[in-house]
Amino acid sequence: VQLQASGGGLVQAGGSLRLSCAASGRTFSSYDMAWFRQAPGKEREFVTTISWSGSSTYYADSVKGRFTISRDNAKNTVDLQMNSLKPEDTAVYYCAAKLYGLVFAPPRTRYEYDYWGQGTLVTVSS
């Protein structure tokens, strides 16, 4: 599956952005999807994940209550609604996909994901 992320930009602290990830292929619903982010000089970190059906989600503590992940299997898209943005949310955001397994759980490492989008930059000014 090929992934294309979009929607990044510059926003003031407290503002909102919506990222979108478009996937190619006819088997999008076979994949658990996730968003990761990487700030300058830091490791890529997990943000949120959604199960193949959209029925289950997990969030990193740092974004819980502010970010919402959703997906539309008919349109092959996964979105990330980001509200109450903070300067520390500044990063390149990546969408990622992995085939769903027997158990849906937050990833232990990013290497569990086989497919990655190119990233979209989110900059939050103070």
Secondary structure as the mmCIF struct_conf table of DSSP 4:
data_model
#
loop_
_struct_conf.conf_type_id
_struct_conf.id
_struct_conf.beg_label_comp_id
_struct_conf.beg_label_asym_id
_struct_conf.beg_label_seq_id
_struct_conf.end_label_comp_id
_struct_conf.end_label_asym_id
_struct_conf.end_label_seq_id
STRN STRN1 LEU A 3 SER A 6
STRN STRN2 GLY A 9 GLN A 12
TURN_TY1_P TURN_TY1_P1 ALA A 13 GLY A 14
STRN STRN3 LEU A 17 ALA A 23
BEND BEND1 GLY A 25 ARG A 26
HELX_RH_3T_P HELX_RH_3T_P1 PHE A 28 SER A 30
STRN STRN4 TYR A 31 GLN A 38
TURN_TY1_P TURN_TY1_P2 PRO A 40 GLY A 41
BEND BEND2 LYS A 42 LYS A 42
STRN STRN5 GLU A 45 ILE A 50
TURN_TY1_P TURN_TY1_P3 TRP A 52 SER A 53
BEND BEND3 GLY A 54 SER A 55
STRN STRN6 THR A 57 TYR A 59
TURN_TY1_P TURN_TY1_P4 ASP A 61 ARG A 66
STRN STRN7 PHE A 67 ASP A 72
TURN_TY1_P TURN_TY1_P5 ASN A 73 ASN A 76
STRN STRN8 THR A 77 MET A 82
BEND BEND4 SER A 84 SER A 84
HELX_RH_3T_P HELX_RH_3T_P2 PRO A 87 ASP A 89
STRN STRN9 ALA A 91 LEU A 99
BEND BEND5 LEU A 102 VAL A 103
BEND BEND6 ARG A 108 THR A 109
HELX_RH_3T_P HELX_RH_3T_P3 ARG A 110 GLU A 112
STRN STRN10 TYR A 115 TRP A 116
STRN STRN11 THR A 120 SER A 125
#
